């Protein structure tokens, strides 16, 4: 069995910030070994090659891809899956995967997980498929809208862990993601902004859809300013059959808390 390596024993090429991929991953609680790091570097090269022809991501430099895409993608598995109480998912779904983040880095770091990525963009799903094939990863790719795919029995309530990285505001995001999570599983929204208002606005949707919001988990990536957050939702009950609604509806008409009915006054 290949040994896990410490940051000083295997490093990426030097970066402008002085932080390499292995050290940055270790700083957030993820230990990588040599074979994984090599595949991460291959992924960076593939993304840069494709970005030269079609626009997949606005982050194009190697350092930015390594820190802001790859290391950030690994955050849900930090400290031996702290976000899911140490439960290692067997099945994982990445909703709105874009160019394959977090799906591809997590598939590299955890080859035992069956990873599925959903995105509505053809060029992005084609890249994920090609990258997965070239890197020898167990990644299934679905091109489609999450609202539609969430009503398909083959995908609905089938996943131990559902992830979404900077996709949408929590009320709409919960509606398109929670239907995929099995009861007893988790949904994690990966965020980089202040959360207090978003949590307040999204609480009714989370509870309506069968979720229970846990304490948000903060983390920082070396060389990248600001605090990032894992918004963790435990799936405690089945999602009502009417959700998710038609594409676009969750954003236009988010689930909100119902005001309690007013009591009638007695007498005149």
KAMOUR-V666819 format. One record per helix or strand of 3 or more residues. SS is the DSSP state (H for helix, E for strand). FROM is the first residue (numbers start at 1). LEN is the number of residues. If there is no record, write none. Layout:
ss=SS from=FROM len=LEN
ss=SS from=FROM len=LEN
This chain:
ss=H from=7 len=3
ss=H from=21 len=7
ss=H from=34 len=18
ss=H from=62 len=12
ss=H from=75 len=10
ss=E from=91 len=5
ss=H from=103 len=7
ss=E from=114 len=6
ss=H from=122 len=14
ss=E from=139 len=5
ss=H from=146 len=4
ss=E from=159 len=7
ss=H from=170 len=11
ss=E from=181 len=11
ss=H from=196 len=13
ss=E from=211 len=3
ss=E from=217 len=3
ss=E from=228 len=8
ss=H from=249 len=4
